[in-house]
Amino acid sequence: MPALICGSLAFDTITTYPGRIAEQILPEQMHILNLSFLVPTLRREFGGCAGNIAYTLQALGGEAVVMAALGSDGSDYLARMKAWGADTSLVMVDPDSFTAQAMIISDVQNNQITAFHPGAMQHAHRAKVPARTDLKIAIISPDDRQAMGEHAEQLHAAGVPFIFDPGQQLPMFDAPALRRMVEIASWITVNDYEGRILCERIGTDLAGLSRSNLKGVVVTLGEHGCEIWIDGQRREVPGVAAAEIVEPTGCGDSFRAALLYGLERGWDLERCAALGNRIGALKIACRGGQNHVIDRAALGV
């Protein structure tokens, strides 16, 4: 069955700083912070959370229905998604905006600084969750704040279970909004930093969060894999060593695609997370969020 992917479509301008970003930050000078990085490499990639998730889901053999916004410069992206076989009927094109743009600096330790121009994404709330009986699962990934809230409510009203993946948009939600998301979502996935912020903001911990109506909470830990929380119980899912560490951009999105793939097929959350760790290891060995190759036979899917 198809999975609805609500989130951003963006162009990523990616640069690499051949040092450590942290070494350029002087704590005693934070009040006059002024950083400049010489980045000898630069490239442009197709990105955005919805696009990255859809790419991996299609590569795994799933069916992605993308609900997102593109700007006047997005025709190539639309054609690209159609070439994968993704359903783009819910992609809105705003002729008066540019497609969202992310400008990313990565360092040698895979730390990142990102500047993001939302562009057409600011109008993503205009798209509405359709009345389709074939949509059995969805994900609310980082998108326009209004769109994330409205799409979550529409999915809840339609009875479609969804993953809430706040990502970099987490600071845009206040405590009441986050509590509402927890109330209507079926699963939550965050990295360890986001998990701490989420719990602090709503006044709980991961064990307490997983004792709510949620079917599970997944916390990614980078190279160390992830942990899953179900009914207050924590289980570790070990990481998978990458053949090469090239770039982290899109690793989280590829992991979430694996969650969608497994959950839609009725897998338990631990099995889904294990596949996500394997896919993340594949992705980090490739540049960009949509260039890794998935051998389904080798993965056993």
C-alpha positions in Angstrom: 0.0 0.0 0.0 1.2 3.5 -0.6 2.7 5.7 2.1 2.0 9.4 2.3 5.1 11.5 2.8 4.4 15.0 4.0 7.5 17.2 4.1 9.8 19.5 2.2 11.3 19.4 -1.3 14.4 21.5 -1.6 17.6 22.1 -3.4 20.7 21.5 -1.2 23.8 23.5 -1.8 26.4 21.5 0.0 29.9 22.5 1.0 32.7 20.9 3.0 34.9 22.7 5.5 38.2 20.7 5.8 38.5 21.3 9.5 36.4 21.2 12.7 33.6 23.8 13.0 33.9 23.7 16.7 37.5 25.0 16.6 36.3 28.2 15.0 33.9 29.0 17.8 35.3 30.9 20.8 32.9 30.5 23.7 34.1 33.8 25.3 33.3 35.7 22.0 29.8 34.3 21.5 28.3 37.8 21.9 30.1 39.0 18.8 30.0 35.7 16.8 31.3 36.3 13.2 32.4 33.1 11.4 33.8 32.7 7.9 34.7 29.3 6.4 36.7 28.6 3.3 34.9 25.7 1.5 36.9 24.4 -1.5 34.1 22.1 -2.7 30.5 23.0 -3.6 27.7 21.1 -5.3 24.0 21.3 -5.7 21.8 18.3 -4.9 18.1 17.4 -4.9 17.0 17.3 -1.3 14.3 18.1 1.3 13.0 15.6 3.7 10.0 14.4 1.6 12.2 14.0 -1.5 14.9 12.1 0.4 12.4 9.8 2.1 10.5 9.1 -1.1 13.8 8.3 -2.9 14.8 5.6 -0.4 11.2 4.2 0.0 10.9 3.7 -3.8 14.4 2.1 -3.9 13.3 -0.3 -1.2 10.3 -1.3 -3.3 7.7 0.8 -1.4 5.2 3.2 -2.9 5.7 6.9 -2.1 2.9 9.5 -2.4 4.6 12.9 -2.0 2.7 15.8 -0.6 4.9 18.9 -0.7 5.4 22.3 -2.5 7.7 23.2 -5.3 8.5 26.6 -6.8 8.7 27.9 -10.3 12.2 26.3 -10.6 11.0 22.8 -9.6 10.1 21.2 -12.9 13.3 19.1 -13.0 12.6 17.9 -9.4 9.0 16.9 -10.4 10.2 15.0 -13.4 12.9 13.3 -11.2 10.3 12.0 -8.7 8.0 10.7 -11.5 11.0 8.8 -13.0 11.3 6.9 -9.7 7.6 5.9 -9.9 6.6 8.1 -7.0 3.1 9.5 -7.0 3.4 13.3 -7.4 -0.3 14.1 -7.8 -0.3 15.9 -4.4 2.8 18.1 -5.1 1.8 21.7 -5.3 3.7 24.1 -7.6 3.7 27.8 -6.6 4.7 29.9 -9.6 5.5 32.9 -7.5 8.1 31.3 -5.3 11.4 29.5 -5.6 11.7 26.0 -4.4 13.1 25.8 -0.9 16.9 26.0 -0.6 19.2 24.6 2.0 22.8 25.8 2.3 24.9 23.3 4.2 28.4 23.4 5.6 29.7 20.0 6.8 33.1 19.5 8.6 35.4 16.6 8.8 33.5 15.2 11.8 30.2 15.4 10.0 29.0 18.3 12.0 26.8 20.7 10.0 25.6 24.3 9.9 22.6 24.8 7.7 20.8 28.0 6.5 17.4 27.3 5.0 15.2 29.5 2.8 11.6 28.0 2.8 10.4 29.5 -0.5 7.4 27.6 -1.8 7.4 25.4 1.4 5.7 28.3 3.2 2.5 27.5 1.2 2.6 23.8 1.7 -0.5 24.0 4.0 -2.6 24.7 0.9 -2.3 21.0 0.0 -4.8 18.8 1.8 -4.7 15.1 2.8 -6.9 13.4 0.2 -9.8 11.0 0.9 -8.0 7.9 -0.3 -8.6 4.5 1.2 -5.3 3.1 -0.1 -3.2 5.3 2.3 -2.5 3.1 5.3 0.5 5.0 6.8 2.1 8.4 6.6 4.9 10.5 7.9 4.9 14.2 9.0 8.5 15.2 8.3 10.0 18.7 8.6 7.9 21.2 6.5 6.2 24.5 7.0 5.0 24.7 10.6 1.4 25.3 9.7 1.4 22.5 7.1 2.8 20.0 9.6 0.1 20.8 12.1 -2.8 20.8 9.7 -1.7 17.7 7.8 -1.3 15.9 11.1 -4.9 16.8 12.1 -6.2 15.8 8.7 -4.5 12.4 8.9 -5.9 11.9 12.4 -9.4 12.7 11.2 -9.0 10.3 8.3 -7.8 7.5 10.7 -4.4 7.2 9.0 -1.6 6.3 11.5 1.5 8.5 11.1 5.1 9.0 12.2 5.8 12.4 13.7 9.3 13.4 12.7 9.8 17.1 13.8 13.5 17.3 12.9 14.8 20.8 12.5 11.3 22.2 12.8 11.0 21.1 16.5 11.8 24.6 17.9 8.8 26.0 15.9 6.4 24.0 18.1 5.4 25.2 21.6 4.5 22.8 24.3 0.7 22.6 23.7 1.3 21.9 20.0 3.9 19.2 20.7 1.5 17.6 23.2 -1.2 17.5 20.6 1.2 15.9 18.1 2.1 13.2 20.7 -1.6 12.7 21.3 -2.5 12.0 17.7 0.6 10.5 16.2 1.3 6.7 16.3 5.1 6.9 16.4 7.7 9.5 17.0 11.2 9.5 15.6 13.9 12.0 16.7 17.7 12.1 17.1 19.1 12.1 20.6 19.3 15.9 20.8 15.8 16.4 19.5 14.5 13.8 21.9 15.9 15.8 24.9 14.4 19.0 23.6 11.0 17.4 23.0 10.9 15.8 26.4 12.0 19.0 28.2 9.4 21.0 26.4 6.5 18.8 27.3 7.8 17.9 30.7 8.5 14.2 30.5 11.2 11.7 29.6 11.5 9.1 26.9 10.1 6.4 29.1 7.1 8.6 29.9 6.7 9.6 26.3 6.5 6.0 25.2 3.9 5.2 27.9 1.4 7.6 26.2 -0.8 6.5 23.3 2.2 6.1 21.1 3.0 2.7 19.6 6.7 3.6 19.9 9.5 6.2 20.0 12.6 5.8 18.0 15.8 7.8 18.9 18.6 7.7 16.4 22.2 7.8 17.7 24.3 8.1 14.6 27.0 5.5 14.2 25.8 3.9 17.5 22.5 2.9 15.9 19.3 3.8 17.7 17.1 3.0 20.7 13.4 2.2 20.6 11.0 2.9 23.5 7.8 1.0 23.8 5.6 1.2 26.9 8.4 2.6 29.0 10.9 -0.1 28.0 14.1 0.7 26.1 15.8 -1.5 23.6 19.0 -0.8 21.8 19.3 -1.6 18.1 23.1 -1.6 17.2 24.6 0.5 14.5 26.0 -0.8 11.3 29.5 0.1 10.2 29.7 2.1 7.0 32.1 1.1 4.3 33.1 4.8 4.1 31.9 8.0 5.8 31.4 10.6 3.1 28.5 12.8 4.0 25.7 12.6 6.6 23.1 14.7 4.7 20.0 12.6 4.2 21.0 9.8 6.6 18.0 10.5 8.9 15.6 10.6 6.0 16.8 7.3 4.6 16.4 5.8 8.1 12.8 7.1 8.2 12.0 5.6 4.8 13.0 2.2 6.2 10.7 2.7 9.1 7.8 3.5 6.8 8.7 0.5 4.6 8.7 -1.9 7.5 5.7 -0.5 9.4 3.5 -0.6 6.3 4.3 -4.3 6.1 3.5 -5.0 9.7 7.1 -5.5 11.0 7.8 -4.9 14.6 9.6 -1.6 15.4 12.9 -3.3 16.2 13.1 -4.9 12.8 12.2 -1.6 11.1 14.9 0.2 13.0 17.5 -2.5 12.2 16.8 -2.0 8.5 17.0 1.8 9.0 20.5 1.4 10.5 21.6 -0.6 7.5 20.2 1.9 5.0 21.8 4.8 7.0 25.2 3.1 6.7 24.7 2.8 2.9 23.6 6.4 2.6 26.5 8.0 4.6 29.0 6.4 2.1 27.4 8.5 -0.7 27.2 12.2 -1.3 23.8 13.9 -1.3 20.5 12.5 0.0 19.4 10.8 -3.2 22.4 9.0 -4.8 22.8 5.8 -2.7 22.0 2.5 -4.4 20.0 -0.1 -2.6 20.4 -3.8 -3.3 17.1 -5.2 -2.1 18.2 -8.8 -2.5 21.3 -8.2 -0.3 19.1 -6.5 2.3 16.5 -9.3 2.2 13.6 -7.0 1.4 
